[in-house]
Each structure stands twice: as structure tokens, then as C-alpha cells.
Amino acid sequence: MSLGDLRPRDRIVLPENRRSELERGDIIVKRLPSAKGVPGVFVHGLLRCSPDQVWNILIDYRSLSEAIFGLSSAEVVEGAPGDASVRFTMKLPFPFGSLSWINRVSAVERGGLYVVSWDYLEGDLETNEGWLAMSQHGEGGEQTYVHYQVHVGTRRRLSRSVERLAVQRLLPRVVERLRQVAESRSR
């Protein structure tokens, strides 16, 4: 089974057993089983703005680096937002440094479910596939539940446990920065 088979098709639901943590602003991180030997991480959180506001940030590649921690640039090399090959460049702390790669990115909104998914094409990584799904939470759509899942591995000579630990520390920062930018734009 590929990660693509696990992408949400119609909805995501905020887990009741984690509701209080999410509503107080916690970002929850969980390890996923490795896929093809590559570490996986799952992150979820609540943002105090509408899914449309977050969506507009995620599909604007020119300014995406403002909202994604560590991202230096994102440039469409083929296609158009919604279905594009995008070159990403990140400047990350040791042990990664600067990394550049191209992913095929698909962005679809259907019936209140917003999904950005990606598959690795080429570059400094061994793989990078995942998805970020969002849906409205709360009365009047004033909050967005974000569910982010990724399997990523580099070509650097690092153990998989070091890679997983680095990703587990990085992804909450990605969601937190996205939260800060989206919430500041909604004011």
C-alpha cells in the first residue's frame, strides 16, 4: 500500500480523545510506521482561522516561505497551482543544512475538505510523500483542524532514527508558523 492510498477522500475528524489538548493550542506529534523503510510522522493541530484562509496561504507558492518554517523558496517549474511540479528549497539546522527537491503537488478542495498532497520527483531527498488535510472546526467555521502526515528521508548519511527525530521536531514548527501567519492574516 502506498501513502497515496491513505490520503483522506471525504473528511477528517478531530479525535475526541485529543480534543482538549488541541483546543488549548497544543500541536500533537505521533510517529508513523515506516513506509518502504522511510520514517513517517503525523502532526495535527487547530488554527483559529477559517480553512479558506489557510488554503490561500498553502496554494500561494510565491509567499509560502513566510508561512513554512525553514522554507527558503517554492517555485512552480511545471503546471499550475492545484496540479504542479514545485521546486522547494529549505535551510534547516544541522544535520540537514540546505536541501532542494521537486515534488508533484496536488491541491483539491471538495465539500469542505481541503487536501494538499505531494509525491517526490527528484532532488536532495530520498523521498518525500505526504499530505496535509484541513476541515472546519467549531461553530461558524472560525477554526481549522489540520492533519499533516509525511514520510521523508534524505540522501545524507544519517540513521533513520536521527531523520525521524529531526522530522518530529521540525513538523510542529511548520504547523506553528503556519498557524501564526494564518491567524495574523485573519485579524
DOGUMI-387498 format. One record per atom (N, C-alpha, C, O, CB): z, x, y. Coordinates in pm, whole numbers, padded with zeros to 5 digits, always signed. Glycine has a CB too. Layout:
BEGIN
ZXY...
END
This chain:
BEGIN
+00000+00085-00118+00000+00000+00000+00000+00090+00124+00079+00184+00132+00123-00097+00000-00087+00061+00219-00089+00138+00343+00001+00071+00447+00039-00045+00432-00233+00153+00398+00032+00147+00551+00114+00092+00658+00045-00029+00721+00112-00123+00763+00143+00198+00764-00088-00026+00727-00162-00138+00783-00132-00270+00712-00138-00376+00774-00310-00110+00776-00101-00262+00584-00068-00383+00509+00066-00442+00553+00094-00559+00525-00065-00353+00360+00148-00363+00622+00281-00407+00662+00286-00459+00806+00392-00504+00851+00379-00295+00646+00175-00453+00879+00174-00498+01018+00199-00649+01023+00153-00723+00937+00041-00463+01087+00272-00692+01125+00301-00835+01135+00174-00915+01159+00087-00873+01236+00402-00863+01247+00163-01027+01095+00043-01110+01106+00063-01230+01200-00030-01270+01271+00002-01159+00969+00185-01289+01199+00200-01409+01279+00327-01413+01363+00328-01479+01467+00198-01526+01191+00435-01345+01322+00555-01345+01406+00653-01238+01360+00647-01191+01247+00622-01482+01405+00742-01203+01451+00855-01117+01418+00980-01191+01462+00975-01269+01558+00844-00975+01487+01088-01168+01395+01210-01242+01424+01325-01144+01447+01345-01051+01369+01244-01340+01308+01399-01166+01553+01515-01084+01582+01616-01104+01469+01652-01217+01438+01577-01121+01722+01662-00995+01408+01756-01009+01295+01892-01060+01341+01955-01001+01429+01772-00874+01223+01937-01169+01283+02064-01231+01322+02182-01136+01307+02274-01138+01389+02088-01356+01239+02181-01052+01204+02295-00962+01182+02301-00848+01284+02400-00775+01287+02287-00904+01042+02199-00832+01368+02198-00729+01471+02189-00788+01611+02179-00714+01710+02082-00635+01448+02192-00920+01621+02172-00989+01749+02267-00940+01859+02222-00911+01969+02190-01138+01731+02396-00931+01830+02492-00894+01935+02466-00752+01986+02477-00727+02106+02635-00906+01883+02431-00660+01896+02401-00523+01939+02277-00521+02029+02276-00455+02133+02378-00432+01816+02175-00593+01988+02051-00596+02066+02073-00664+02201+02020-00617+02303+01941-00670+01987+02148-00771+02203+02172-00842+02329+02257-00762+02426+02250-00784+02547+02237-00975+02303+02337-00669+02376+02416-00585+02466+02335-00464+02513+02383-00386+02595+02545-00539+02397+02211-00449+02462+02123-00343+02510+02107-00226+02417+02039-00129+02451+02172-00295+02637+02168-00232+02299+02153-00122+02204+02009-00115+02153+01939-00216+02144+02250-00138+02085+01968+00006+02121+01840+00029+02054+01876+00074+01913+01949+00171+01895+01750+00135+02130+01826+00003+01815+01863+00027+01676+01754+00108+01607+01636+00075+01616+01888-00106+01603+01795+00212+01538+01704+00302+01467+01738+00299+01320+01855+00300+01281+01712+00447+01523+01633+00295+01237+01654+00292+01093+01547+00379+01027+01430+00377+01066+01648+00145+01038+01587+00454+00928+01491+00533+00850+01411+00440+00761+01463+00342+00708+01563+00641+00766+01284+00474+00744+01198+00402+00651+01165+00494+00534+01166+00617+00549+01069+00352+00721+01135+00438+00420+01090+00522+00309+00964+00598+00352+00884+00547+00431+01062+00437+00181+00947+00718+00301+00827+00795+00332+00705+00725+00276+00710+00664+00170+00837+00938+00275+00595+00735+00350+00466+00684+00304+00375+00806+00289+00350+00877+00386+00404+00577+00404+00328+00831+00169+00243+00946+00141+00314+01076+00179+00250+01171+00224+00110+00934+00216+00446+01080+00162+00522+01200+00192+00555+01220+00339+00610+01323+00376+00449+01317+00143+00522+01123+00423+00543+01136+00567+00662+01049+00608+00670+00932+00570+00415+01095+00647+00755+01106+00687+00873+01031+00727+00838+00909+00812+00742+00910+00888+00968+01121+00803+00918+00805+00798+00899+00684+00877+01027+00645+00949+01137+00671+00902+00852+00570+00789+01009+00583+01064+01121+00538+01145+01088+00400+01201+00974+00371+01237+01153+00639+01260+01190+00315+01207+01182+00180+01260+01280+00171+01376+01396+00212+01362+01211+00072+01150+01237+00119+01488+01322+00104+01606+01304-00038+01658+01192-00090+01660+01287+00211+01717+01413-00101+01701+01396-00228+01770+01497-00243+01881+01605-00183+01879+01407-00344+01673+01460-00326+01979+01545-00348+02094+01500-00470+02173+01394-00527+02147+01548-00226+02182+01582-00508+02271+01549-00619+02361+01523-00563+02500+01595-00476+02547+01663-00725+02364+01420-00615+02566+01389-00578+02703+01406-00703+02788+01369-00813+02745+01243-00518+02716+01461-00687+02906+01487-00801+02994+01369-00826+03088+01380-00813+03210+01615-00778+03075+01258-00863+03027+01136-00899+03098+01047-00971+02998+01077-00974+02878+01064-00772+03161+00938-01027+03045+00852-01105+02955+00763-01014+02871+00735-00901+02910+00766-01203+03036+00719-01064+02756+00624-00987+02675+00496-00952+02752+00440-00844+02733+00588-01065+02549+00451-01042+02839+00330-01014+02918+00349-00890+03004+00256-00809+03018+00294-01134+03007+00467-00873+03063+00492-00756+03148+00489-00627+03067+00434-00527+03113+00629-00770+03219+00545-00628+02949+00544-00510+02863+00401-00484+02814+00355-00370+02813+00642-00528+02742+00333-00589+02775+00195-00579+02726+00104-00512+02829+00024-00425+02795+00141-00719+02692+00116-00553+02955+00033-00495+03060+00056-00345+03075-00037-00271+03110+00059-00565+03193+00176-00300+03050+00205-00156+03054+00140-00086+02935+00079+00020+02951+00358-00131+03055+00153-00142+02816+00105-00078+02694-00047-00066+02687-00097+00027+02623+00155-00153+02575-00120-00156+02750-00266-00150+02741-00329-00082+02862-00452-00075+02871-00322-00290+02726-00249-00033+02955-00299+00041+03071-00283+00191+03043-00183+00251+03082-00223+00000+03203-00381+00249+02976-00370+00388+02932-00358+00487+03047-00295+00592+03032-00488+00425+02848-00418+00456+03162-00412+00548+03277-00268+00572+03323-00235+00682+03365-00494+00492+03393-00184+00471+03315-00046+00488+03363+00057+00482+03250+00177+00472+03277-00015+00382+03467+00013+00487+03127+00104+00476+03013+00207+00589+03010+00318+00571+02962+00024+00475+02882+00169+00706+03062+00262+00820+03061+00388+00795+03144+00491+00858+03121+00191+00945+03112+00381+00703+03240+00500+00667+03318+00603+00596+03231+00723+00604+03256+00462+00579+03437+00555+00525+03130+00643+00439+03051+00679+00494+02914+00769+00441+02849+00580+00306+03035+00611+00597+02867+00637+00651+02734+00697+00791+02747+00631+00883+02797+00507+00654+02648+00818+00806+02703+00889+00934+02712+00809+01044+02643+00768+01029+02528+01029+00922+02649+00787+01155+02714+00718+01271+02659+00567+01267+02668+00503+01370+02650+00756+01287+02519+00509+01151+02696+00364+01139+02702+00312+01197+02834+00354+01156+02942+00320+00992+02688+00220+01293+02824+00160+01353+02943+00036+01276+02988+00013+01257+03107+00123+01500+02917-00043+01232+02888-00164+01158+02922-00212+01076+02803-00181+01107+02688-00274+01253+02968-00287+00972+02833-00355+00889+02734-00491+00855+02794-00499+00798+02903-00271+00759+02698-00596+00888+02723-00731+00872+02775-00820+00809+02670-00827+00857+02557-00789+01008+02821-00888+00701+02706-00982+00637+02614-01104+00729+02600-01169+00763+02699-01024+00495+02666-01134+00769+02477-01251+00854+02453-01368+00775+02397-01482+00820+02401-01216+00967+02358-01340+00656+02345-01445+00568+02294-01390+00427+02285-01274+00406+02249-01495+00617+02155-01474+00329+02318-01432+00190+02311-01370+00143+02441-01390+00203+02546-01336+00170+02196-01293+00037+02431-01227-00022+02547-01089-00066+02505-01064-00088+02387-01309-00141+02605-00995-00079+02603-00861-00126+02566-00870-00250+02477-00949-00342+02504-00777-00157+02692-00791-00251+02376-00795-00358+02276-00848-00306+02145-00801-00346+02038-00881-00474+02325-00949-00216+02151-01004-00151+02033-01068-00021+02079-01186-00019+02115-01107-00244+01958-00990+00086+02077-01037+00212+02136-00985+00333+02058-00883+00327+01991-00992+00222+02281-01060+00442+02070-01011+00572+02027-00948+00634+02151-01014+00646+02255-01126+00664+01966-00821+00674+02140-00746+00722+02255-00689+00861+02225-00628+00883+02120-00632+00622+02293-00711+00955+02319-00653+01089+02308-00517+01087+02378-00507+01053+02496-00748+01199+02371-00414+01123+02304-00278+01130+02357-00236+01277+02364-00268+01356+02275-00178+01048+02269-00164+01312+02469-00105+01445+02481+00042+01428+02516+00076+01357+02611-00180+01531+02589+00127+01492+02439+00271+01485+02463+00326+01626+02480+00281+01720+02416+00343+01412+02347+00424+01638+02569+00500+01761+02582+00641+01727+02537+00714+01656+02605+00497+01817+02730+00676+01781+02421+00803+01748+02359+00891+01871+02350+00842+01984+02357+00780+01689+02220+01021+01848+02334+01112+01962+02319+01086+02037+02188+01015+01989+02099+01258+01915+02324+01145+02155+02178+01141+02233+02055+01188+02145+01941+01285+02073+01960+01228+02361+02066+01128+02146+01828+01035+02243+01774+00888+02205+01789+00802+02273+01733+01065+02265+01630+00856+02099+01861+00719+02049+01865+00633+02111+01974+00521+02154+01946+00722+01902+01884+00682+02117+02096+00601+02168+02206+00494+02068+02245+00516+01947+02237+00538+02300+02169+00379+02118+02286+00269+02032+02330+00183+01992+02210+00144+02077+02129+00183+02103+02437+00155+01863+02198+00072+01811+02090-00035+01721+02147-00011+01648+02243+00159+01735+01986-00154+01725+02088-00263+01638+02131-00332+01582+02007-00352+01654+01909-00366+01714+02223-00367+01454+02011-00431+01389+01896-00507+01266+01942-00489+01218+02054-00327+01351+01788-00593+01217+01853-00668+01094+01880-00629+00990+01776-00631+01017+01656-00823+01120+01879-00594+00872+01823-00565+00757+01738-00666+00647+01765-00718+00636+01877-00420+00705+01761-00694+00567+01665-00769+00443+01684-00662+00338+01714-00574+00313+01632-00859+00403+01556-00671+00275+01832-00567+00183+01878-00626+00042+01889-00731+00022+01949-00509+00229+02015-00556-00052+01830-00594-00193+01837-00481-00269+01906-00363-00249+01874-00623-00251+01694-00516-00355+02000-00416-00435+02071-00459-00581+02066-00566-00617+02114-00398-00387+02220-00373-00664+02007-00406-00805+01987-00288-00892+02027-00174-00863+01991-00445-00831+01839-00315-00997+02102-00214-01099+02133-00262-01228+02072-00375-01272+02096-00189-01114+02289-00174-01290+01991-00213-01413+01925-00091-01503+01911+00004-01470+01839-00275-01384+01786-00093-01613+01980+00012-01713+01965+00151-01663+01997+00247-01701+01929+00011-01765+01828+00165-01579+02098+00296-01530+02137+00342-01404+02065+00449-01351+02095+00396-01637+02115+00261-01355+01971+00289-01228+01905+00194-01123+01962+00072-01140+01959+00274-01240+01749+00252-01017+02013+00175-00908+02072+00188-00788+01979+00299-00747+01946+00224-00873+02218+00074-00732+01935+00078-00619+01842-00016-00509+01888-00135-00532+01909+00042-00665+01699+00039-00390+01904-00040-00270+01925-00024-00188+01798+00088-00154+01760+00006-00189+02056-00135-00157+01732-00128-00078+01609-00221+00041+01622-00318+00039+01699-00166-00164+01484-00192+00146+01546-00273+00265+01557-00281+00338+01423-00192+00331+01339-00217+00358+01664-00393+00409+01409-00418+00494+01294-00466+00629+01344-00543+00637+01440-00522+00430+01196-00422+00733+01280-00454+00869+01319-00599+00903+01284-00647+00871+01176-00359+00968+01251-00669+00969+01379-00805+01015+01353-00814+01167+01343-00868+01221+01246-00897+00966+01464-00759+01237+01443-00769+01384+01441-00674+01444+01543-00625+01375+01632-00913+01431+01468-00649+01576+01529-00568+01647+01628-00459+01731+01566-00469+01775+01451-00507+01550+01722-00353+01754+01644-00243+01843+01606-00146+01782+01505-00057+01852+01456-00167+01884+01728-00161+01658+01473-00071+01592+01378-00132+01591+01240-00253+01608+01223-00039+01449+01424-00049+01570+01142-00098+01546+01006-00133+01399+00992-00234+01362+00932+00008+01589+00899-00048+01315+01049-00072+01172+01051+00011+01108+01161+00111+01165+01206-00040+01108+00913-00029+00991+01203+00046+00910+01299-00008+00769+01286-00110+00736+01346+00033+00964+01448+00059+00688+01210+00017+00549+01200+00138+00460+01217+00248+00491+01172-00053+00521+01065+00115+00349+01283+00227+00259+01307+00186+00140+01389+00068+00114+01411+00339+00331+01374+00286+00069+01435+00263-00047+01519+00386-00080+01600+00498-00046+01564+00221-00167+01434+00361-00146+01710+00467-00198+01796+00436-00346+01814+00329-00383+01863+00475-00121+01936+00529-00430+01774+00510-00574+01787+00615-00629+01882+00728-00581+01886+00519-00644+01648+00577-00730+01958+00669-00792+02054+00655-00942+02048+00549-00997+02019+00641-00741+02198+00767-01008+02077+00765-01153+02091+00871-01193+02193+00964-01117+02223+00788-01224+01954+00856-01313+02243+00951-01367+02340+01085-01391+02273+01093-01431+02157+00898-01498+02403+01190-01366+02349+01325-01396+02301+01400-01460+02416+01387-01416+02531+01399-01266+02248+01478-01561+02387+01558-01625+02491+01485-01740+02558+01363-01756+02546+01600-01524+02595+01561-01818+02629+01507-01933+02700+01416-01888+02814+01450-01796+02889+01620-02020+02754+01302-01951+02826+01213-01924+02938+01136-01793+02929+01068-01756+03025+01290-01924+03063+01146-01722+02818+01068-01600+02799+01113-01482+02882+01034-01392+02910+00928-01627+02829+01241-01481+02922+01290-01374+03009+01324-01246+02934+01360-01147+02996+01411-01421+03083+01313-01246+02802+01340-01125+02724+01229-01104+02621+01162-01198+02579+01477-01135+02654+01213-00979+02582+01113-00942+02483+01181-00866+02370+01252-00768+02394+01000-00856+02546+01160-00913+02248+01207-00841+02131+01098-00744+02089+00984-00785+02065+01244-00939+02013+01131-00615+02081+01036-00510+02046+01072-00453+01909+01188-00418+01884+01034-00398+02153+00974-00445+01823+00988-00393+01687+00883-00283+01673+00763-00311+01679+00970-00508+01576+00927-00159+01655+00839-00042+01658+00856+00033+01527+00967+00071+01489+00871+00050+01780+00745+00055+01457+00750+00122+01328+00643+00230+01324+00528+00204+01358+00733+00022+01212+00680+00351+01281+00584+00460+01280+00613+00558+01165+00728+00581+01128+00586+00534+01414+00505+00612+01111+00510+00725+01018+00431+00836+01087+00312+00821+01113+00450+00688+00873+00498+00948+01115+00433+01057+01187+00475+01190+01125+00591+01211+01090+00468+01054+01338+00378+01278+01113+00403+01413+01062+00314+01511+01136+00200+01478+01170+00378+01421+00909+00365+01630+01161+00289+01731+01234+00230+01833+01137+00265+01838+01019+00377+01801+01338+00141+01914+01189+00084+02025+01111+00171+02150+01125+00142+02253+01064-00060+02054+01156+00276+02141+01206+00366+02254+01225+00444+02277+01096+00461+02185+01017+00463+02230+01343+00489+02396+01075+00562+02430+00953+00709+02389+00968+00797+02473+00989+00551+02583+00922+00732+02260+00957+00867+02206+00967+00896+02126+00842+00805+02071+00779+00883+02117+01094+01022+02121+00805+01056+02037+00691+01044+01890+00733+01057+01856+00850+01200+02069+00639+01018+01805+00635+01007+01661+00664+01139+01607+00720+01137+01516+00802+00967+01583+00536+01252+01661+00676+01380+01612+00727+01396+01647+00875+01452+01567+00951+01497+01670+00645+01349+01765+00918+01353+01801+01059+01260+01710+01140+01297+01664+01248+01314+01950+01080+01140+01684+01086+01048+01592+01155+01109+01454+01169+01103+01394+01277+00916+01583+01078+01168+01402+01061+01227+01268+01066+01339+01263+01169+01348+01168+01247+01280+01227+00928+01425+01364+01169+01536+01368+01264+01484+01370+01408+01537+01301+01494+01624+01491+01238+01380+01450+01433+01322+01456+01567+01264+01322+01609+01284+01278+01722+01213+01564+01574+01193+01256+01517+01135+01125+01548+01246+01022+01569+01235+00938+01658+01039+01080+01434+01351+01027+01488+01463+00934+01503+01528+00949+01640+01579+00851+01695+01566+00956+01392+01529+01069+01695+01587+01092+01827+01490+01058+01939+01531+01015+02046+01633+01236+01841+01361+01077+01914+01259+01052+02017+01232+00904+02039+01224+00859+02154+01131+01122+01980+01217+00827+01933+01173+00688+01948+01267+00601+02030+01219+00519+02108+01157+00627+01813+01400+00614+02016+01485+00534+02106+01460+00568+02254+01470+00481+02340+01633+00555+02071+01429+00694+02282+01399+00734+02420+01269+00671+02466+01256+00634+02583+01391+00887+02431+01173+00658+02375+01046+00592+02408+01073+00446+02445+01024+00399+02547+00946+00600+02289+01150+00377+02363+01180+00235+02391+01265+00222+02518+01243+00130+02597+01255+00170+02270+01360+00312+02538+01443+00305+02658+01360+00326+02785+01379+00254+02882+01556+00410+02651+01270+00423+02785+01184+00446+02902+01093+00325+02925+01076+00282+03039+01098+00574+02883+01036+00270+02819+00953+00150+02831+01036+00037+02891+00988-00036+02978+00895+00108+02694+01159+00022+02846+01250-00080+02899+01272-00059+03049+01261-00154+03126+01384-00076+02824+01302+00063+03090+01327+00092+03232+01207+00058+03319+01221-00006+03424+01365+00239+03250+01090+00101+03276+00969+00076+03355+00936-00073+03359+00909-00127+03466+00849+00155+03298+00939-00139+03244+00905-00282+03241+01004-00364+03322+00963-00453+03398+00902-00332+03095+01133-00336+03307+01233-00414+03381+01224-00386+03530+01243-00478+03609+01374-00382+03330+01195-00264+03572+01185-00234+03716+01062-00302+03775+01066-00343+03892+01177-00082+03740+00955-00316+03700+00836-00383+03750+00851-00534+03754+00776-00602+03824+00717-00347+03664+00948-00587+03678+00965-00732+03676+01054-00782+03790+01067-00903+03809+01024-00774+03543+01114-00691+03865+01204-00733+03973+01128-00772+04096+01189-00810+04197+01301-00624+04008
END
